[in-house]
Amino acid sequence: MLSAAGFTAVHCHARPAWTDTYQNIYRVALQLGDPGPDTALAGLQSEARRRLPTAHLLRRVAVTAVSG
């Protein structure tokens, strides 16, 4: 799609370690328990509950391209 949009030097790099990192962040957030007034932690825990069950299905990549 990027090439069709006029981008050149399009490269896609798999980053499998990112999946492990995200899963670990989610697990730690849930292990911290009640977030109390910490709205950032509460949000992360909510995200973890939604995404952790299917996180292993994601393929994280970094894509770079040059415009024009």
PyMOL Python script that loads the backbone (N, CA, C, O; Angstrom):
from pymol import cmd

cmd.read_pdbstr("""\
ATOM      1  N   MET A   1       0.820  -1.182   0.000  1.00  0.00           N
ATOM      2  CA  MET A   1       0.000   0.000   0.000  1.00  0.00           C
ATOM      3  C   MET A   1       0.872   1.258   0.000  1.00  0.00           C
ATOM      4  O   MET A   1       0.549   2.248  -0.657  1.00  0.00           O
ATOM      5  N   LEU A   2       1.960   1.206   0.731  1.00  0.00           N
ATOM      6  CA  LEU A   2       2.819   2.388   0.764  1.00  0.00           C
ATOM      7  C   LEU A   2       3.432   2.654  -0.601  1.00  0.00           C
ATOM      8  O   LEU A   2       3.513   3.802  -1.037  1.00  0.00           O
ATOM      9  N   SER A   3       3.859   1.607  -1.268  1.00  0.00           N
ATOM     10  CA  SER A   3       4.428   1.772  -2.610  1.00  0.00           C
ATOM     11  C   SER A   3       3.385   2.352  -3.554  1.00  0.00           C
ATOM     12  O   SER A   3       3.690   3.243  -4.347  1.00  0.00           O
ATOM     13  N   ALA A   4       2.167   1.855  -3.474  1.00  0.00           N
ATOM     14  CA  ALA A   4       1.087   2.354  -4.330  1.00  0.00           C
ATOM     15  C   ALA A   4       0.770   3.812  -4.034  1.00  0.00           C
ATOM     16  O   ALA A   4       0.266   4.528  -4.899  1.00  0.00           O
ATOM     17  N   ALA A   5       1.061   4.249  -2.824  1.00  0.00           N
ATOM     18  CA  ALA A   5       0.812   5.635  -2.437  1.00  0.00           C
ATOM     19  C   ALA A   5       1.984   6.551  -2.778  1.00  0.00           C
ATOM     20  O   ALA A   5       1.954   7.738  -2.455  1.00  0.00           O
ATOM     21  N   GLY A   6       3.025   6.008  -3.433  1.00  0.00           N
ATOM     22  CA  GLY A   6       4.146   6.826  -3.866  1.00  0.00           C
ATOM     23  C   GLY A   6       5.375   6.773  -2.990  1.00  0.00           C
ATOM     24  O   GLY A   6       6.352   7.472  -3.255  1.00  0.00           O
ATOM     25  N   PHE A   7       5.346   5.957  -1.948  1.00  0.00           N
ATOM     26  CA  PHE A   7       6.518   5.832  -1.091  1.00  0.00           C
ATOM     27  C   PHE A   7       7.528   4.891  -1.729  1.00  0.00           C
ATOM     28  O   PHE A   7       7.157   3.972  -2.460  1.00  0.00           O
ATOM     29  N   THR A   8       8.805   5.123  -1.449  1.00  0.00           N
ATOM     30  CA  THR A   8       9.874   4.270  -1.950  1.00  0.00           C
ATOM     31  C   THR A   8      10.666   3.740  -0.768  1.00  0.00           C
ATOM     32  O   THR A   8      10.444   4.151   0.371  1.00  0.00           O
ATOM     33  N   ALA A   9      11.581   2.837  -1.037  1.00  0.00           N
ATOM     34  CA  ALA A   9      12.441   2.253  -0.004  1.00  0.00           C
ATOM     35  C   ALA A   9      11.605   1.766   1.182  1.00  0.00           C
ATOM     36  O   ALA A   9      11.914   2.060   2.336  1.00  0.00           O
ATOM     37  N   VAL A  10      10.559   1.029   0.880  1.00  0.00           N
ATOM     38  CA  VAL A  10       9.670   0.501   1.914  1.00  0.00           C
ATOM     39  C   VAL A  10      10.307  -0.752   2.515  1.00  0.00           C
ATOM     40  O   VAL A  10      10.665  -1.686   1.798  1.00  0.00           O
ATOM     41  N   HIS A  11      10.439  -0.756   3.832  1.00  0.00           N
ATOM     42  CA  HIS A  11      11.021  -1.893   4.541  1.00  0.00           C
ATOM     43  C   HIS A  11      10.138  -2.247   5.735  1.00  0.00           C
ATOM     44  O   HIS A  11       9.655  -1.371   6.452  1.00  0.00           O
ATOM     45  N   CYS A  12       9.940  -3.537   5.930  1.00  0.00           N
ATOM     46  CA  CYS A  12       9.164  -4.040   7.057  1.00  0.00           C
ATOM     47  C   CYS A  12      10.063  -4.960   7.879  1.00  0.00           C
ATOM     48  O   CYS A  12      10.632  -5.912   7.346  1.00  0.00           O
ATOM     49  N   HIS A  13      10.188  -4.683   9.151  1.00  0.00           N
ATOM     50  CA  HIS A  13      11.064  -5.449  10.031  1.00  0.00           C
ATOM     51  C   HIS A  13      10.235  -6.051  11.159  1.00  0.00           C
ATOM     52  O   HIS A  13       9.599  -5.321  11.920  1.00  0.00           O
ATOM     53  N   ALA A  14      10.238  -7.373  11.273  1.00  0.00           N
ATOM     54  CA  ALA A  14       9.533  -8.050  12.359  1.00  0.00           C
ATOM     55  C   ALA A  14      10.227  -7.735  13.687  1.00  0.00           C
ATOM     56  O   ALA A  14      11.453  -7.649  13.758  1.00  0.00           O
ATOM     57  N   ARG A  15       9.432  -7.568  14.713  1.00  0.00           N
ATOM     58  CA  ARG A  15       9.951  -7.287  16.053  1.00  0.00           C
ATOM     59  C   ARG A  15       9.269  -8.211  17.061  1.00  0.00           C
ATOM     60  O   ARG A  15       8.466  -7.749  17.872  1.00  0.00           O
ATOM     61  N   PRO A  16       9.580  -9.524  17.022  1.00  0.00           N
ATOM     62  CA  PRO A  16       8.904 -10.473  17.911  1.00  0.00           C
ATOM     63  C   PRO A  16       9.106 -10.168  19.397  1.00  0.00           C
ATOM     64  O   PRO A  16       8.231 -10.477  20.205  1.00  0.00           O
ATOM     65  N   ALA A  17      10.217  -9.581  19.767  1.00  0.00           N
ATOM     66  CA  ALA A  17      10.459  -9.274  21.184  1.00  0.00           C
ATOM     67  C   ALA A  17       9.471  -8.246  21.714  1.00  0.00           C
ATOM     68  O   ALA A  17       9.206  -8.204  22.915  1.00  0.00           O
ATOM     69  N   TRP A  18       8.925  -7.420  20.836  1.00  0.00           N
ATOM     70  CA  TRP A  18       7.944  -6.416  21.276  1.00  0.00           C
ATOM     71  C   TRP A  18       6.707  -7.082  21.860  1.00  0.00           C
ATOM     72  O   TRP A  18       6.134  -6.583  22.828  1.00  0.00           O
ATOM     73  N   THR A  19       6.290  -8.208  21.282  1.00  0.00           N
ATOM     74  CA  THR A  19       5.114  -8.913  21.802  1.00  0.00           C
ATOM     75  C   THR A  19       5.364  -9.347  23.233  1.00  0.00           C
ATOM     76  O   THR A  19       4.501  -9.158  24.091  1.00  0.00           O
ATOM     77  N   ASP A  20       6.516  -9.920  23.508  1.00  0.00           N
ATOM     78  CA  ASP A  20       6.854 -10.329  24.872  1.00  0.00           C
ATOM     79  C   ASP A  20       6.860  -9.136  25.813  1.00  0.00           C
ATOM     80  O   ASP A  20       6.369  -9.222  26.939  1.00  0.00           O
ATOM     81  N   THR A  21       7.416  -8.023  25.351  1.00  0.00           N
ATOM     82  CA  THR A  21       7.493  -6.824  26.188  1.00  0.00           C
ATOM     83  C   THR A  21       6.102  -6.309  26.543  1.00  0.00           C
ATOM     84  O   THR A  21       5.828  -6.010  27.705  1.00  0.00           O
ATOM     85  N   TYR A  22       5.222  -6.206  25.543  1.00  0.00           N
ATOM     86  CA  TYR A  22       3.858  -5.738  25.809  1.00  0.00           C
ATOM     87  C   TYR A  22       3.131  -6.673  26.756  1.00  0.00           C
ATOM     88  O   TYR A  22       2.450  -6.214  27.673  1.00  0.00           O
ATOM     89  N   GLN A  23       3.262  -7.975  26.552  1.00  0.00           N
ATOM     90  CA  GLN A  23       2.601  -8.920  27.437  1.00  0.00           C
ATOM     91  C   GLN A  23       3.119  -8.791  28.863  1.00  0.00           C
ATOM     92  O   GLN A  23       2.342  -8.868  29.814  1.00  0.00           O
ATOM     93  N   ASN A  24       4.419  -8.596  29.020  1.00  0.00           N
ATOM     94  CA  ASN A  24       4.987  -8.426  30.361  1.00  0.00           C
ATOM     95  C   ASN A  24       4.493  -7.153  31.020  1.00  0.00           C
ATOM     96  O   ASN A  24       4.211  -7.152  32.218  1.00  0.00           O
ATOM     97  N   ILE A  25       4.383  -6.076  30.272  1.00  0.00           N
ATOM     98  CA  ILE A  25       3.849  -4.818  30.823  1.00  0.00           C
ATOM     99  C   ILE A  25       2.425  -5.030  31.310  1.00  0.00           C
ATOM    100  O   ILE A  25       2.067  -4.602  32.408  1.00  0.00           O
ATOM    101  N   TYR A  26       1.608  -5.696  30.487  1.00  0.00           N
ATOM    102  CA  TYR A  26       0.219  -5.963  30.874  1.00  0.00           C
ATOM    103  C   TYR A  26       0.154  -6.818  32.136  1.00  0.00           C
ATOM    104  O   TYR A  26      -0.628  -6.530  33.042  1.00  0.00           O
ATOM    105  N   ARG A  27       0.971  -7.866  32.198  1.00  0.00           N
ATOM    106  CA  ARG A  27       0.952  -8.758  33.360  1.00  0.00           C
ATOM    107  C   ARG A  27       1.350  -8.028  34.642  1.00  0.00           C
ATOM    108  O   ARG A  27       0.719  -8.205  35.685  1.00  0.00           O
ATOM    109  N   VAL A  28       2.386  -7.215  34.560  1.00  0.00           N
ATOM    110  CA  VAL A  28       2.823  -6.457  35.736  1.00  0.00           C
ATOM    111  C   VAL A  28       1.739  -5.477  36.172  1.00  0.00           C
ATOM    112  O   VAL A  28       1.476  -5.331  37.366  1.00  0.00           O
ATOM    113  N   ALA A  29       1.119  -4.814  35.222  1.00  0.00           N
ATOM    114  CA  ALA A  29       0.050  -3.865  35.562  1.00  0.00           C
ATOM    115  C   ALA A  29      -1.070  -4.573  36.317  1.00  0.00           C
ATOM    116  O   ALA A  29      -1.590  -4.041  37.298  1.00  0.00           O
ATOM    117  N   LEU A  30      -1.443  -5.765  35.867  1.00  0.00           N
ATOM    118  CA  LEU A  30      -2.502  -6.507  36.546  1.00  0.00           C
ATOM    119  C   LEU A  30      -2.053  -7.003  37.919  1.00  0.00           C
ATOM    120  O   LEU A  30      -2.856  -7.054  38.851  1.00  0.00           O
ATOM    121  N   GLN A  31      -0.784  -7.368  38.052  1.00  0.00           N
ATOM    122  CA  GLN A  31      -0.265  -7.857  39.329  1.00  0.00           C
ATOM    123  C   GLN A  31      -0.224  -6.754  40.386  1.00  0.00           C
ATOM    124  O   GLN A  31      -0.212  -7.045  41.582  1.00  0.00           O
ATOM    125  N   LEU A  32      -0.203  -5.506  39.962  1.00  0.00           N
ATOM    126  CA  LEU A  32      -0.135  -4.394  40.910  1.00  0.00           C
ATOM    127  C   LEU A  32      -1.432  -4.226  41.692  1.00  0.00           C
ATOM    128  O   LEU A  32      -1.454  -3.534  42.710  1.00  0.00           O
ATOM    129  N   GLY A  33      -2.505  -4.846  41.231  1.00  0.00           N
ATOM    130  CA  GLY A  33      -3.758  -4.810  41.980  1.00  0.00           C
ATOM    131  C   GLY A  33      -4.501  -3.502  41.842  1.00  0.00           C
ATOM    132  O   GLY A  33      -4.398  -2.813  40.827  1.00  0.00           O
ATOM    133  N   ASP A  34      -5.248  -3.172  42.872  1.00  0.00           N
ATOM    134  CA  ASP A  34      -6.117  -2.001  42.865  1.00  0.00           C
ATOM    135  C   ASP A  34      -5.324  -0.732  42.552  1.00  0.00           C
ATOM    136  O   ASP A  34      -4.376  -0.397  43.262  1.00  0.00           O
ATOM    137  N   PRO A  35      -5.715  -0.024  41.480  1.00  0.00           N
ATOM    138  CA  PRO A  35      -4.965   1.181  41.109  1.00  0.00           C
ATOM    139  C   PRO A  35      -5.268   2.393  41.976  1.00  0.00           C
ATOM    140  O   PRO A  35      -4.589   3.415  41.874  1.00  0.00           O
ATOM    141  N   GLY A  36      -6.299   2.288  42.842  1.00  0.00           N
ATOM    142  CA  GLY A  36      -6.659   3.446  43.660  1.00  0.00           C
ATOM    143  C   GLY A  36      -6.937   4.643  42.772  1.00  0.00           C
ATOM    144  O   GLY A  36      -7.652   4.516  41.779  1.00  0.00           O
ATOM    145  N   PRO A  37      -6.391   5.803  43.106  1.00  0.00           N
ATOM    146  CA  PRO A  37      -6.661   7.006  42.305  1.00  0.00           C
ATOM    147  C   PRO A  37      -5.782   7.140  41.055  1.00  0.00           C
ATOM    148  O   PRO A  37      -5.891   8.127  40.328  1.00  0.00           O
ATOM    149  N   ASP A  38      -4.924   6.165  40.805  1.00  0.00           N
ATOM    150  CA  ASP A  38      -4.011   6.228  39.657  1.00  0.00           C
ATOM    151  C   ASP A  38      -4.768   5.889  38.374  1.00  0.00           C
ATOM    152  O   ASP A  38      -4.918   4.718  38.026  1.00  0.00           O
ATOM    153  N   THR A  39      -5.242   6.915  37.677  1.00  0.00           N
ATOM    154  CA  THR A  39      -6.047   6.689  36.475  1.00  0.00           C
ATOM    155  C   THR A  39      -5.235   6.097  35.330  1.00  0.00           C
ATOM    156  O   THR A  39      -5.780   5.377  34.493  1.00  0.00           O
ATOM    157  N   ALA A  40      -3.948   6.388  35.285  1.00  0.00           N
ATOM    158  CA  ALA A  40      -3.105   5.813  34.237  1.00  0.00           C
ATOM    159  C   ALA A  40      -2.996   4.297  34.418  1.00  0.00           C
ATOM    160  O   ALA A  40      -3.114   3.548  33.448  1.00  0.00           O
ATOM    161  N   LEU A  41      -2.773   3.847  35.646  1.00  0.00           N
ATOM    162  CA  LEU A  41      -2.690   2.418  35.921  1.00  0.00           C
ATOM    163  C   LEU A  41      -4.040   1.751  35.672  1.00  0.00           C
ATOM    164  O   LEU A  41      -4.099   0.655  35.115  1.00  0.00           O
ATOM    165  N   ALA A  42      -5.116   2.404  36.079  1.00  0.00           N
ATOM    166  CA  ALA A  42      -6.451   1.841  35.845  1.00  0.00           C
ATOM    167  C   ALA A  42      -6.699   1.656  34.350  1.00  0.00           C
ATOM    168  O   ALA A  42      -7.251   0.640  33.929  1.00  0.00           O
ATOM    169  N   GLY A  43      -6.294   2.632  33.559  1.00  0.00           N
ATOM    170  CA  GLY A  43      -6.448   2.532  32.114  1.00  0.00           C
ATOM    171  C   GLY A  43      -5.612   1.411  31.531  1.00  0.00           C
ATOM    172  O   GLY A  43      -6.071   0.680  30.653  1.00  0.00           O
ATOM    173  N   LEU A  44      -4.388   1.273  32.014  1.00  0.00           N
ATOM    174  CA  LEU A  44      -3.503   0.210  31.532  1.00  0.00           C
ATOM    175  C   LEU A  44      -4.053  -1.162  31.925  1.00  0.00           C
ATOM    176  O   LEU A  44      -3.984  -2.106  31.139  1.00  0.00           O
ATOM    177  N   GLN A  45      -4.592  -1.274  33.126  1.00  0.00           N
ATOM    178  CA  GLN A  45      -5.178  -2.545  33.547  1.00  0.00           C
ATOM    179  C   GLN A  45      -6.389  -2.898  32.691  1.00  0.00           C
ATOM    180  O   GLN A  45      -6.572  -4.055  32.315  1.00  0.00           O
ATOM    181  N   SER A  46      -7.203  -1.915  32.389  1.00  0.00           N
ATOM    182  CA  SER A  46      -8.359  -2.143  31.532  1.00  0.00           C
ATOM    183  C   SER A  46      -7.926  -2.619  30.145  1.00  0.00           C
ATOM    184  O   SER A  46      -8.494  -3.558  29.587  1.00  0.00           O
ATOM    185  N   GLU A  47      -6.911  -1.951  29.606  1.00  0.00           N
ATOM    186  CA  GLU A  47      -6.358  -2.345  28.302  1.00  0.00           C
ATOM    187  C   GLU A  47      -5.790  -3.765  28.375  1.00  0.00           C
ATOM    188  O   GLU A  47      -5.986  -4.561  27.456  1.00  0.00           O
ATOM    189  N   ALA A  48      -5.093  -4.078  29.454  1.00  0.00           N
ATOM    190  CA  ALA A  48      -4.497  -5.402  29.620  1.00  0.00           C
ATOM    191  C   ALA A  48      -5.574  -6.484  29.637  1.00  0.00           C
ATOM    192  O   ALA A  48      -5.403  -7.539  29.026  1.00  0.00           O
ATOM    193  N   ARG A  49      -6.674  -6.230  30.329  1.00  0.00           N
ATOM    194  CA  ARG A  49      -7.750  -7.218  30.388  1.00  0.00           C
ATOM    195  C   ARG A  49      -8.357  -7.465  29.012  1.00  0.00           C
ATOM    196  O   ARG A  49      -8.734  -8.590  28.684  1.00  0.00           O
ATOM    197  N   ARG A  50      -8.448  -6.415  28.216  1.00  0.00           N
ATOM    198  CA  ARG A  50      -9.009  -6.554  26.864  1.00  0.00           C
ATOM    199  C   ARG A  50      -8.033  -7.214  25.905  1.00  0.00           C
ATOM    200  O   ARG A  50      -8.427  -8.067  25.111  1.00  0.00           O
ATOM    201  N   ARG A  51      -6.766  -6.830  25.969  1.00  0.00           N
ATOM    202  CA  ARG A  51      -5.806  -7.224  24.941  1.00  0.00           C
ATOM    203  C   ARG A  51      -4.946  -8.440  25.266  1.00  0.00           C
ATOM    204  O   ARG A  51      -4.505  -9.139  24.354  1.00  0.00           O
ATOM    205  N   LEU A  52      -4.705  -8.700  26.527  1.00  0.00           N
ATOM    206  CA  LEU A  52      -3.816  -9.803  26.891  1.00  0.00           C
ATOM    207  C   LEU A  52      -4.304 -11.165  26.373  1.00  0.00           C
ATOM    208  O   LEU A  52      -3.481 -11.971  25.941  1.00  0.00           O
ATOM    209  N   PRO A  53      -5.601 -11.444  26.402  1.00  0.00           N
ATOM    210  CA  PRO A  53      -6.038 -12.756  25.913  1.00  0.00           C
ATOM    211  C   PRO A  53      -5.710 -13.022  24.439  1.00  0.00           C
ATOM    212  O   PRO A  53      -5.582 -14.180  24.040  1.00  0.00           O
ATOM    213  N   THR A  54      -5.574 -11.986  23.640  1.00  0.00           N
ATOM    214  CA  THR A  54      -5.275 -12.185  22.216  1.00  0.00           C
ATOM    215  C   THR A  54      -3.929 -11.592  21.805  1.00  0.00           C
ATOM    216  O   THR A  54      -3.615 -11.547  20.615  1.00  0.00           O
ATOM    217  N   ALA A  55      -3.140 -11.141  22.761  1.00  0.00           N
ATOM    218  CA  ALA A  55      -1.859 -10.487  22.449  1.00  0.00           C
ATOM    219  C   ALA A  55      -0.919 -11.406  21.682  1.00  0.00           C
ATOM    220  O   ALA A  55      -0.127 -10.933  20.867  1.00  0.00           O
ATOM    221  N   HIS A  56      -0.991 -12.690  21.925  1.00  0.00           N
ATOM    222  CA  HIS A  56      -0.105 -13.645  21.240  1.00  0.00           C
ATOM    223  C   HIS A  56      -0.441 -13.762  19.750  1.00  0.00           C
ATOM    224  O   HIS A  56       0.349 -14.315  18.985  1.00  0.00           O
ATOM    225  N   LEU A  57      -1.578 -13.261  19.337  1.00  0.00           N
ATOM    226  CA  LEU A  57      -1.981 -13.332  17.929  1.00  0.00           C
ATOM    227  C   LEU A  57      -1.441 -12.181  17.094  1.00  0.00           C
ATOM    228  O   LEU A  57      -1.487 -12.224  15.865  1.00  0.00           O
ATOM    229  N   LEU A  58      -0.931 -11.153  17.759  1.00  0.00           N
ATOM    230  CA  LEU A  58      -0.439  -9.977  17.050  1.00  0.00           C
ATOM    231  C   LEU A  58       0.977 -10.184  16.537  1.00  0.00           C
ATOM    232  O   LEU A  58       1.793 -10.852  17.173  1.00  0.00           O
ATOM    233  N   ARG A  59       1.249  -9.613  15.404  1.00  0.00           N
ATOM    234  CA  ARG A  59       2.607  -9.597  14.862  1.00  0.00           C
ATOM    235  C   ARG A  59       3.053  -8.146  14.828  1.00  0.00           C
ATOM    236  O   ARG A  59       2.540  -7.356  14.035  1.00  0.00           O
ATOM    237  N   ARG A  60       3.974  -7.800  15.654  1.00  0.00           N
ATOM    238  CA  ARG A  60       4.443  -6.410  15.725  1.00  0.00           C
ATOM    239  C   ARG A  60       5.585  -6.212  14.742  1.00  0.00           C
ATOM    240  O   ARG A  60       6.525  -7.006  14.694  1.00  0.00           O
ATOM    241  N   VAL A  61       5.493  -5.145  13.961  1.00  0.00           N
ATOM    242  CA  VAL A  61       6.497  -4.833  12.951  1.00  0.00           C
ATOM    243  C   VAL A  61       6.816  -3.343  12.984  1.00  0.00           C
ATOM    244  O   VAL A  61       6.031  -2.533  13.478  1.00  0.00           O
ATOM    245  N   ALA A  62       7.963  -3.006  12.458  1.00  0.00           N
ATOM    246  CA  ALA A  62       8.337  -1.610  12.230  1.00  0.00           C
ATOM    247  C   ALA A  62       8.437  -1.424  10.720  1.00  0.00           C
ATOM    248  O   ALA A  62       9.128  -2.175  10.032  1.00  0.00           O
ATOM    249  N   VAL A  63       7.747  -0.426  10.225  1.00  0.00           N
ATOM    250  CA  VAL A  63       7.755  -0.151   8.789  1.00  0.00           C
ATOM    251  C   VAL A  63       8.359   1.227   8.556  1.00  0.00           C
ATOM    252  O   VAL A  63       7.982   2.204   9.202  1.00  0.00           O
ATOM    253  N   THR A  64       9.300   1.289   7.626  1.00  0.00           N
ATOM    254  CA  THR A  64       9.902   2.572   7.248  1.00  0.00           C
ATOM    255  C   THR A  64       9.717   2.751   5.746  1.00  0.00           C
ATOM    256  O   THR A  64       9.668   1.784   4.986  1.00  0.00           O
ATOM    257  N   ALA A  65       9.617   4.018   5.338  1.00  0.00           N
ATOM    258  CA  ALA A  65       9.466   4.328   3.916  1.00  0.00           C
ATOM    259  C   ALA A  65       9.895   5.764   3.679  1.00  0.00           C
ATOM    260  O   ALA A  65       9.927   6.582   4.598  1.00  0.00           O
ATOM    261  N   VAL A  66      10.224   6.053   2.430  1.00  0.00           N
ATOM    262  CA  VAL A  66      10.637   7.391   2.045  1.00  0.00           C
ATOM    263  C   VAL A  66       9.552   7.998   1.172  1.00  0.00           C
ATOM    264  O   VAL A  66       9.081   7.371   0.223  1.00  0.00           O
ATOM    265  N   SER A  67       9.167   9.203   1.495  1.00  0.00           N
ATOM    266  CA  SER A  67       8.152   9.906   0.705  1.00  0.00           C
ATOM    267  C   SER A  67       8.764  10.448  -0.584  1.00  0.00           C
ATOM    268  O   SER A  67       9.840  11.045  -0.591  1.00  0.00           O
ATOM    269  N   GLY A  68       8.030  10.213  -1.674  1.00  0.00           N
ATOM    270  CA  GLY A  68       8.422  10.828  -2.942  1.00  0.00           C
ATOM    271  C   GLY A  68       9.433  10.066  -3.677  1.00  0.00           C
ATOM    272  O   GLY A  68       9.848  10.476  -4.761  1.00  0.00           O
TER     273      GLY A  68
END
""", "prot")
cmd.dss("prot")
cmd.show_as("cartoon", "prot")
cmd.util.cbc("prot")
cmd.orient("prot")
